[in-house]
Amino acid sequence: LCLLARHRHRRRHRRQCRPHRHPPPVGECISDMMYPEFAQAVGSGLSWLCYRNVTFSGSGMSLTVLIGAMTGDVVNVTFDGCTWRDGAVLLLLGNAYAAVESLNIVVTGNTFIDALLSPEGGFPPHTNITISGNHFTVTRLVPRPGLDLRRSSCVAMNGLAISNDSAVVLSGNVFQTVTASSSAIHIVVSALRVSWQSVFAVVGNTFHMDGGDSTLMHLEGSMHSSSLSVLNNSAVVIRGNLVSRPVRYFMYFLSALRVESRSAVVFHSNDMQGSSIVFYLSHSFNIYYHSWLQLSGNLCREFPSEAFLFINPTVNLRGSTMSVSGNQFLSSTGTLTVLRIPKSSSDLTNGAIVAACNTVNGEEGTKYSIPSVYNATIMNCSGPCILAASCFPAYTTTASSDGCACTCAEGGHGDACLPVAVPEPPSTDGADLCVRDVRVDVEVNVSFGTSVVCYVGVTFAADVVVEMNSMSGSVRNVTLANCTFVGRASLYVVGWRSDPPAGERADVLISGLESRSGGGVLVANRFPPGSRVAVVDSVLIAEKRVTYRGAYDLGDASACLVVHNVNLTGSVLTISRTHVAAVFRGAVGVLFVGGVALSSRGALYVDGLLVQTALGLCVSVEGGVAASGGSVVAFVDSDFLLCKHAVSVRGAVSVSGSAVALVRNGFSSTGDYAVAFYSTVSLADGSMLLVKGNVHDGVSREMLYAAGAVTAAGSTLSFVRNRALLPRMLSLSLSLSAGAHLRVACNDAGGRVLSTAEEYAAAGFGGAGRIDVTGCDACDRDTYCYAPGTASASMTNGVCVCACGSGGYGEACVPVGAPVLPPAVGTASSVFVREGVTVRSVFVVPAGASEVTLRHVVLDGVSPVLYVPWMAREGVRIVVQNVSLLNGAVLYVMGGGALRGAVAVGSDEGGPVELSVCDVESLNGALVLTGTFPAGSVLTVTDSLLVAARSTPLVYLPSSQSSPYAPVLVLSGLRLVRSVLVVSGVALVTVMTGGRTVVVDGAVLELVGGGVALDAAVFGGEYALYASARVVASGGAVLRVSGSQVYAAHGLVFYSGVEANASAVAVNDNAGALTDGALLVLRGSASFVSGSWLSVRGNSISGRLFSVPSYPRRAELVQSTLTLHGNAGSGPVMMDGTVALGGAGRRFVVGCLTLNGQALQPMDYRSAGIIGEFRPVACGVCDADVSCFAAARRAMSVSCRCRCAEGGYGRDCLPVYLPHVDGCNRTPALPPLSHTATLTETRSLTPTWTPTPCLSTEHYSSTQHGPTEKLQVTETVALLPTRTPTASVSGTLWWGDVACPTLAVTTTAAGGSLMQNDIRGGGSAVPTWLVVALPPPFRWARDPQLGTHLSFVPVSTAQPSGFGGPWGAMLSNATWVRNATNPSTVLELAVPVHRGYFIVADETIVIRCDAAAVSGGCKGVLLGSFTTRSNTLPAAASALSAITGVVAGATAVAVVVTGGLGSILEMQALGVFARMSCASAQERASTVALPYFLSVFAALDPLWMVVGNALLAAVFGCVHCGVTAAFQRWRGVDAASAWAAMRFPSLTYVVAHAMHLGIFFGSVFALALPGARVQHRVIGVVGVLYGAAFFAGVCYFIARHVGASFTRYWQFSRKPLHERLLYPVGYWHPAAQQRMYGAMLTNMRGSYVYWCVFQLSVLCVVGLIAAVHPPVGGCHVQYFCMAAVLLAGAGVVAFTSMMRSSFLTVMHTASFVLLAALSLVSAANHLAPSDGGARAYVAIVLLLTTVLLAIAVYGVVVWYAEDRHWQELREPHRGGLEALLRDDEKSDEEIQKPHDRTSSYASGTTVASSYQPPAPPLQPMAGDTRSDALSLFDRVSGASCSINYATLDRLRCST
């Protein structure tokens, strides 16, 4: 349908623009249309052709009128009121043989702008061509196909020939050219031929030839013919034309001129400026057969530099006459050559040359250069009248003697008796001398020979230089009105370089000039007395340096308006009603170079000047100011915005008998002193400095400063009714001489009206004794008026009015009055619109604008300022819609200053401001609202995205420190008086460290009966809102943040405090997450008084909720209410700080709070940080203090809603009506009973505006999440529905500087995670959706093939039956669709179902998205991931995890009970399996606790496993040693007993043995890490070396000290003491001897020591293999290697029958075999995952845990049995201990030898001791083993001591 509609539209458009195939009937015209741009020939077969008000444009437009093809008796061709422009050509193609009786061609009232009129060829008899009343403007060469034009021309004729009573008349036309060497009328190639009683006339035309070196009529012709042929009673008449500019030639004939057979050429009564030659013939001139050439009655205002008539080389006369008479020449010196003929002619037959009465300045004194052969007649003005001088002799009978009047013969016409009738020329007395409505691309130099320069509506692309000194005339007028300078073009108005001659003056008016591209205006040098130079109603803007030419080079300085070395002696320079904006670094608005010199009643008036800079100098005088002789320097009613200085003067100021006035100026946001004099200031001889009614809101410096001394002698300094924000107004050193006065009246400094001399002295006015103070209600003449010109002064309507005497002018009666200026140029539109454009240069809203619209605009790197005080007084409406802020662009909306307010220029009041900012998108830009807005203003910011990724300079906020924090919304010094600001539905995000998203800075945010609301917004950044300014709300004001989402480190931080008086601060119904700080933070002074309300209600925040100042400061509530109700937060406390209540009626209402998901009871409030005298209110209780603002509440309804009194609005009865904003629409009306009724006067937008679909407020509610949305605080903000992107944004790649965000990926599966069963089908008919969402403010592009930008990349090993199989291909080919609810931000994909999908390990898949998929793009790519969980046999995995945990616990208990390792090593082996990189999720889930048996640090970095296990072993050994030593000293026993009692070092060995596998595995794992750092490598190498040395050390130690052989008990019991202590089989205590077996080596049988560490060594080799990271797909190889090692180990254990019993040998062999089988099953699962493999894994783990549990139980049972029946079990045939002790002597001797040694293992201390063997053999008592043992112990120890034997245990080593 859209295509069809477009097609129909195009067809309709073509029908409208296509030329008529059938011409209109006779008498009708083709009219009022735009002619299509193509070449067309018309006229064939027609007798009538008419075009009226038709526009022809374009270089391809060529309309050819075919005269030869037209038919009819009378043929009429008319072009009336048409416009030809931009290269269009009108070709009148003649044909002398056309079949017509009469031809009439009329071209009248047409406008040719860079277009060409071209009559060509011969025309039939009786042709009349009238070209009249047309306006020709040429700024370039307009080509014409088929004609070689080499110079720009208005009319180009080629071979034009008329005959037989025909006429070509050009009358009343205006010809303008601005290019050099141009022509008005150009005869090209073929000659102009006029014959047989025909006439060619150029009469009454006006020529403006501005290009220089121009020719009015340029007649070329060919080398073999003439330029002009006038034959057979015909005439060429050039008469009554006005030439306003000097030209080179008036008429130039390149070839010969032929005038024959009673024909005439007349050049008469033309008014010309200067020229080189007026009438120039470059070839011979033939005048034959009673013909006539007349040049008479012409006025040349400047001498022709060479000659008036120059015929080169000769003139041939045959019975003909040439007359040069009655011409006047003015304003020149020297001698004029009127006629010059260089050579003689041989063709002279009865010819005559007559020269009569040619005068110079009214006197005769001309020169003629004529060879004598011509016998010329030269007569003076007193001589008789010569007929040939005035009349055509061939048609004249007589001439009167008094006036040379002609009496014509038959056939003579007119006053000169010409052969044909010539129309009278129209008058040129009121001729328009202005160049209008053209574009000039070449430089224009106006100098010699003209007295009038006028340009209206002209666009200049090159410099315009007006040299006043070179112009002519006593009064030299220069006017430029409504002109535009582009392309760095500048205007130079240059006065006289020396003293001007007496009697001359200049009137220069520059009005409505506009320069926005880096050009400027320069006024230079001297102007004579009586001159007036005015720059009014102009706009001068410079974004970058303005470069002026040559002699005016300013060095490093640059300005929009430059006044260069101007001397105003009796003349006036006025700068009025002009905007100047210079926004480049170091810019100056208006620059006076060389100072200003005024004398003899000269004046400089700066009136109504509006200057804005980027904290540069607004008006700078580089030099001094010298005013004398009744002169005036005045700055009146001007505004200076964002200047360093408004007015600065570098040189000395000297005023003598003159006045300097600064009256009613506004100095807004100045960075330094408003007015600065950097040298001395002196006033003398009755001078006056009047500073009156100025306003200065600067906060850094005083209003007026003088670096040098200010001296006054007989003069007055008067300061009247000025206002300054600072308490000091002046900074100067004042010296008053005799007769000098410092007069002051009614000044306001620092908010206080100064009334005493002492107060003025404190404000910087000097000593109090010299100050004359006048009260505000008094009218003192000498204070308010310039005394010499004032008769009296009186108070009228509260204003002191000066009545001027003689010589006094203006309101202060100064010596020179302000000139009367023309009214404002045009009627400037009150509507300012920028629409559908990209703005890269600063624009200025014109003064008085009442409506400003920026719509569909891109602000690219510019910072426009919408300054409300410069707009309409009755009110302003500003619409900013669909605007993009790019590359650091900042939009400033500035109200008035703190003192002046938002007012119109020169006024103290202003109407309301309606600001609507909607659909704005910003990247690295900002929106700034600052200043004071008048009552009734409504400011709204809605449906916008403001994002900053880097800081944006806030150049127009010089006092702001917020720029480095990249704010996107700045409220700086904002003051709302009964006005509101509503920010609704806006995403505000700052993406940088320390960013402050919304900033409130300046001195204060002041709300006086007004309100600020931040509703339904999204905040993101370090600080959501940071207020460095003090917030003051009074008079029923409101500050509200509601319904918003806050995702930041800190929430709403009011750093300088909040002061509320009868006002409300509400933070309600917000949601989000804070990583630091609180949602609402009050610092500084937090004060709520007089019925104020602080409401923190209904917020749900992940983080702290509320923070108030802590001691010694606090939040003070005096007769006010604090509500803390219905909130949910997290963290240790809900609130911190102190709340102090004071006065009657103060309330602190608390209730319905939730902290960390737990509802708080009143008893819990204190622990939650809520400290103070509060009143609890439970959830669901209807309480007015919870819901309503008390001052505006009438009652509570039955449904617990607030019923508002008059002046209360909304559900909370707030005292200010805050309009509801739904997208781009504002609620149309106010509710009744409003004391802010002015807010209802909101006007609708223009009828042509169709709002863009926008977000409503409800979309931002924290509860409005679609079924596919997920709130992910840890990763990004909540998914946010966004509006439909607008055209200006979608086509602008302006997000490219922001890093691409992380995609939020969720699923609709149960629990939010995608499980293996979901893909396999799971029995559910509802498809599972994969959801990908962009965080705000990003949006998906409009690309219909959006899915092509998304791809899936596995990051885990691609499993053949998982993503690496068919399902992966299905997923990659699935189609992405947009979410129905949030199509701009959410994409969805239906997860394909595949029954064969099976994964052993979790699969993590990354979704990769190209930046092109995001609207506007971003930097990098977008990544998101999701994981498919392997939930194979989930119940079995959970059960298996529990079983392995229980068995591991049982094993640990067995270790503690028996003192041996038991099966702990096999458990650690399972932990290795679970910890290795190839382990599947099922394996990890089945043995989740076992890695912690390997190391308690298993969940951390492998370095922790190594270092942690080593530290545990070392610390345990040290502590064990220390405890043993302490026990020895405490109990008083020998070392051996202490060691036996403390099981030292056996327990240390057990611990070291248990820690070793973790150390070794962690070391290899650390070395094998892909990203291993230096510390990993160093500690890994040390750990591996320790792991290898451990085995060798144990084996060596045993072999060295024990002998490494197992012997029978009775033999082993006789080993030396240190050997029995290190590897005991019995103890020195009988109870310990019962536990004789099961020691370090006796779990294994045989005689090889390495068997003690064999199992550990095998498992270390397995751990070595497991710790290595295999290549992708190589896990099965790893498992096969592990299985091989384990099977080999099992074989060794079984073959050697290594364990001490057959049961243990079988069990340990089985455990190795099962571990090997587990490795093989895992390898198979990696090669071909299947359910069977998973089940096999579970079965093997169950078998293995059964074996390990059997080993543990067996160990405990054996330990218990041996503990009870040790002697019977171990020595049944030897009779117990007695037989053992009665061994043969040989054995005794063998044992005795080591007893003689010194042993470190049985010393008197823990570490070293000397062992003394017992002297007699033991003699135990049968049946009393305790006594026997004691006797033995006593003899061994050599002392009687006591020991607690109840808890002694065995020392063990168990592998």
Secondary structure, 3 states (H helix, E strand, C coil): CHHHHHHHHHHHHHHHHCCCCCCCCCCCCEEEEECCCCCEEECCCCCEEEEEEEEEECCCCEEEEEHHHCCEEEEEEEEECCEEECCCEEEEECCCCCCEEEEEEEEECCEEECCEEEEEEECCCCEEEEEECCEEEECCCCCECCECCCCCEEEEEEEEEEECCCEEEEECCEEEECCCCCEEEEEECCCEEEECCCEEEEECCEEEECCCCCEEEEECCCCCCEEEEEECCCEEEEECCEECCCEEEEEEECCEEEEECCCEEEEECCEECCEEEEEEECCCEEEECCCEEEEECCEECCCCCCEEEEECCCEEEECCEEEEECCEECCCCCCCEEEECCCCCCCEECCEEEEECCEECCEECCEEECCHHHCCEEECCCCCCCHHHHCCHHHEEEECCCCCCEEECCCCECCCCECCCCCCCCCCCCCCCCEECCEECCCEEECCCCCEEEEECCEECCCEEEEHHHCCCCEEEEEEECCEECCCCCEEEECECCCCCCCCEEEEEEECCEECCCCCEEEEEEECCCCEEEEECCEEEECCCCCCCHHHCCCCCCEEEEEEEEEEECCEEEEECCEEEECCCCCEEEEEEEEEEEECCCEEEEECCEEEEEEEEEEEEECCEEEECCCEEEEECCEEEEEEEEEEECCCEEEECCEEEEECCEEECCCCCCEEECCCEEEECCCEEEEECCEECCCCCCCEEEEEEEEEECCEEEEECCEECCCCCEEEEEEECCCCEEEEECCEECCEECCCHHHHHHHHHCCHHHEEEECCCCCCHHHHCCHHHEEEEEEECCEEEEEECCCCECCCCECCCCCCCCCCCCCCCCEEEEECCEECCCCCCCCCCCEEEEEEEEEECCCCEEEHHHCCCCCEEEEEEEEEEECCCEEEEECEECCCECCCCCCCCCCCEEEEEECCEEECCEEEEEEEECCCCEEEEEEEEEEECCCCCCCCCCCCCCHHHCCCEEEEEEEEECCEEEEEEEEEEECCCCCEEEEEECCEEEEECCEEEEECCEEEEEEEEEECCEEEEECCCEEEEECCEEEEEEEEEECCEEEEECCEEEEECCEEEEEEEEEEEECCEEEEECCCEEEEECCEEEEEEEECCCCCCCEEEECCEEEEECCEECCCCCEECCEEEECCCCEEEEECCEECCEECCHHHCCCCCCCCCCEECCCCCCCHHHHCCHHHEEEECCCCCEEECCCCECCCCECCCCCCEECCEECCCCCCCCCCHHHHCCCCCCCCCCCCCCCCHHHHCCCCCCCCCCCCCCCCCCCCCCCCCCHHHHCCCCCCCCECCECEEEECCHHHCEEHHHHHCCCCCCCCEEEEECCCCCCECCCCCHHHHEEEEECCCCCCCCCCCHHHHHHHHCCCEECCCCCCCEEEEECCCCCCCCCCCCEEEEEEECHHHECCCCECCEEEEEEEECCCCHHHHHHHHHHHHHHHHHHHHHHHHHCCCCCHHHHHHHHHHHHCCCCCHHHHHHCCCCHHHHCCCCCCCHHHHHHHHHHHHHHHHHHHHHHHHHHHHHHCCCHHHHHHHHCCCHHHHHHHHHHHHHHHHHHHHHHHCCCCCHHHHHHHHHHHHHHHHHHHHHHHHHHHHCCCCCCCHHHHCCCCHHHHHHCCCCCCCHHHHCCCCCCCCCCECCCCHHHHHHHHHHHHHHHHHHHCCCCCCCHHHHHHHHHHHHHHHHHHHHHHCCECCHHHHHHHHHHHHHHHHHHHHHHHHHHCCCHHHHHHHHHHHHHHHHHHHHHHHHHHHHHHHHHHCHHHHHCCCCCHHHHHHCCCHHHHHHHHHHHCCCCCCCCCCCCCCCCCCCCCCCCCCCCCHHHHHHHHHHHHHCCCCCCCCCCCCCCCCCC
